[in-house]
Amino acid sequence: MDEWLKDSDEVEASWVTVDLAIFTLRGNRLMVLLIDRGVEPFLGQPALPGGYVQKDETLREGALRELREEAGVDGRLLHLEQLGAYGDPGRDPRGRVVTVAYLALGPDLPEPVGGTDAVHAYWAPVEELERGRVRLAFDHSEILAEALEEVRRKLEYTPVATAFCASEFTLSELRTVYEVVWGHPLDPSNFRRKVLGTAGFVEGTGEQRMPSTGRPAALYRRGRAWVLSPPLLRAGGRPA
């Protein structure tokens, strides 16, 4: 029999967990929520928040509960979507564990409060994790990398950048989201032209914000579009 063919008697029971990659902007830096684990395995090591799905929960309900228990964050107020499933054998030393990862985005989220099996919950700069200075427990470094790329890709093709903003925002604040997440500056005039030229991306509120210095800035809210056409591509115009 070929190696890639498996007999049905090789199947074993599996557990299901959820893990969450939660991003926000704080001080014009892209941050991700981490916890320090309070239990084995990987006691004391940083990880994404998450845990086992209870028998009477949906996956989404489990993700919301873990987010509330481990970090004191109400996920119902965030942009929350399923990222993917991770089930490589050996990813969890406790046995065969398949995790379903979720991606969450929110504007300037507050300091988290660790709980249950999390000793400490905190915001960590994504740039430091990308440099490999910190290795996360389990396969969470892989999940984080894929979640980050998904966010960067979605900024090109969807209006999800507005999830990092308050309900009303200026175009300068929206541009800052793109600059921070993509990691390079954008020309203000060109960005303004592209955003306002993309149907349904944003809509004006008719209000203005008066800065401490300079001219007042027009306020916008997210429009009705779910897909940006044309897309806002990253540097070099390369698609994700």
C-alpha positions in Angstrom: 0.0 0.0 0.0 1.3 3.5 -0.8 2.5 5.5 2.1 -0.1 8.2 1.6 -3.0 5.7 1.9 -4.2 5.2 5.5 -6.4 2.4 6.9 -9.5 3.4 8.8 -8.3 1.6 11.9 -5.5 4.2 12.2 -8.0 6.9 13.1 -7.9 8.1 16.7 -10.0 10.5 18.8 -9.2 14.2 18.5 -9.8 17.2 20.6 -10.9 20.6 19.2 -9.6 23.9 20.4 -9.9 27.5 19.2 -7.0 30.1 19.1 -7.3 33.8 18.4 -5.0 36.2 16.6 -6.3 39.6 17.8 -4.8 42.7 16.3 -5.2 46.4 17.2 -3.3 49.6 16.7 -1.9 51.3 19.8 0.4 54.3 19.5 0.6 53.8 15.8 2.0 50.3 16.2 0.4 47.0 15.2 -0.1 44.9 18.3 -1.3 41.3 18.8 -2.8 39.9 22.0 -0.6 37.3 23.8 -0.9 35.4 27.0 1.7 33.8 29.2 0.5 30.2 29.8 -0.2 29.3 33.4 -0.4 25.5 32.8 1.5 22.8 31.0 2.3 22.3 28.3 4.6 25.3 27.6 4.1 26.6 31.1 5.2 30.3 31.3 5.6 30.6 27.5 3.8 33.2 25.4 0.9 32.0 23.2 -2.2 33.2 21.4 -5.3 33.1 23.7 -7.5 30.1 23.2 -8.5 26.7 24.6 -10.8 23.7 24.3 -14.2 24.0 22.8 -16.9 22.8 25.3 -19.3 20.1 24.2 -22.3 22.5 24.1 -20.6 25.3 22.2 -20.2 26.3 18.6 -16.7 27.1 17.5 -17.5 30.9 17.5 -19.0 30.6 21.0 -15.9 28.9 22.2 -13.7 31.6 20.7 -15.8 34.4 22.3 -15.7 32.6 25.7 -11.9 32.0 25.6 -11.4 35.6 24.6 -13.5 36.8 27.6 -12.0 34.4 30.1 -8.3 34.7 29.1 -8.1 38.4 28.3 -11.2 40.1 29.5 -12.1 41.2 25.9 -15.6 41.2 24.5 -15.2 39.7 21.1 -18.7 40.6 20.0 -17.4 44.2 19.6 -14.7 43.1 17.2 -14.4 42.2 13.6 -14.2 38.4 14.1 -13.8 35.8 11.4 -12.5 32.2 11.0 -8.9 32.0 9.7 -8.4 28.3 9.2 -7.8 24.9 10.9 -4.5 23.5 12.0 -4.1 19.9 12.8 -0.6 18.7 12.1 0.2 15.6 14.2 2.4 16.5 17.2 1.4 20.2 17.2 0.2 19.6 20.8 2.1 17.3 23.2 -1.2 16.4 25.0 -2.4 14.3 22.0 -4.2 14.7 18.7 -5.6 18.3 18.9 -7.1 20.2 16.0 -7.4 24.0 16.5 -9.6 26.4 14.6 -8.0 29.8 14.5 -9.9 33.1 14.5 -8.8 36.5 13.3 -10.1 39.5 15.3 -9.6 43.2 14.7 -10.5 46.2 16.8 -9.7 49.9 17.3 -7.3 50.8 20.1 -8.4 48.0 22.3 -7.9 48.3 26.1 -5.3 46.6 28.2 -6.4 42.9 28.6 -6.8 41.1 31.9 -5.5 37.6 32.1 -7.6 34.8 33.6 -8.2 31.1 33.8 -5.1 29.4 32.5 -3.4 32.6 31.4 -1.0 34.1 34.0 -0.7 37.3 32.1 -2.4 38.9 29.0 -0.7 41.8 27.1 -0.3 43.5 23.8 2.9 42.6 22.0 4.4 44.6 19.0 4.0 42.5 15.8 7.3 43.9 14.4 9.2 42.2 17.3 7.5 38.9 16.7 8.2 39.0 13.0 11.9 39.4 13.7 11.8 36.0 15.5 12.8 37.4 18.9 9.9 35.6 20.6 8.9 32.0 19.9 5.3 31.2 20.6 4.0 28.0 22.1 2.5 25.2 20.0 2.4 26.3 16.3 1.1 29.7 17.2 4.0 31.5 15.4 2.8 29.9 12.2 -0.8 30.8 12.9 0.2 34.4 13.7 2.2 34.7 10.5 -0.7 33.5 8.4 -3.1 35.7 10.3 -0.9 38.8 9.7 -0.7 38.0 6.0 -4.4 37.6 5.8 -4.9 41.1 7.4 -2.5 42.6 5.0 -4.2 40.9 2.0 -7.7 41.9 3.2 -6.6 45.6 3.3 -6.0 45.4 -0.4 -9.4 43.9 -1.4 -11.9 44.8 1.4 -12.7 47.8 3.6 -11.6 45.8 6.7 -9.1 48.6 7.5 -12.0 50.5 9.0 -12.2 47.9 11.7 -9.1 49.4 13.2 -10.8 52.9 13.3 -13.5 54.4 15.5 -17.0 54.5 14.1 -16.1 57.9 12.6 -12.6 58.7 11.3 -10.5 60.9 9.1 -8.8 59.8 5.9 -5.5 60.5 7.7 -6.4 58.0 10.4 -7.4 55.5 7.8 -4.2 56.0 5.9 -2.3 55.4 9.2 -3.9 51.9 9.4 -2.6 51.0 6.0 0.9 52.4 6.7 1.2 50.6 10.0 -0.1 47.3 8.8 1.8 47.3 5.5 4.9 48.8 7.1 5.6 51.6 4.6 4.4 55.2 4.1 1.8 56.1 1.5 1.4 59.4 -0.4 -1.5 61.2 1.2 -2.9 62.8 -1.9 -2.8 59.5 -3.9 -4.3 57.6 -1.0 -7.2 60.1 -0.7 -7.9 59.9 -4.4 -8.0 56.1 -4.4 -10.2 55.8 -1.3 -12.7 58.4 -2.4 -12.7 56.9 -5.9 -13.6 53.5 -4.7 -17.3 53.1 -4.6 -18.7 52.2 -1.2 -15.4 52.2 0.6 -16.3 55.2 2.9 -19.0 57.7 3.1 -18.9 61.2 4.5 -20.7 62.1 7.8 -21.0 65.7 7.0 -19.1 66.5 10.2 -15.6 67.7 10.8 -13.0 67.3 13.5 -11.1 70.3 14.6 -7.4 69.5 15.3 -5.3 71.4 17.9 -3.5 73.0 14.9 -4.2 73.2 11.2 -7.5 73.0 9.3 -10.5 70.9 10.3 -10.6 67.4 8.8 -13.7 65.8 7.3 -15.1 62.7 9.1 -16.1 59.5 7.3 -17.6 56.1 8.2 -17.4 52.7 6.6 -19.4 52.5 3.4 -21.6 49.6 2.1 -19.0 47.9 -0.1 -17.7 44.4 0.9 -15.1 44.3 -1.8 -12.9 47.1 -3.0 -12.9 47.7 -6.8 -10.4 48.6 -7.8 -8.3 47.2 -5.0 -5.6 49.1 -3.1 -2.5 47.1 -3.8 0.6 47.1 -1.7 4.0 48.4 -2.7 4.9 47.3 -6.2 1.3 46.5 -7.0 1.8 42.9 -6.2 -1.4 40.9 -5.3 -1.4 39.0 -2.1 
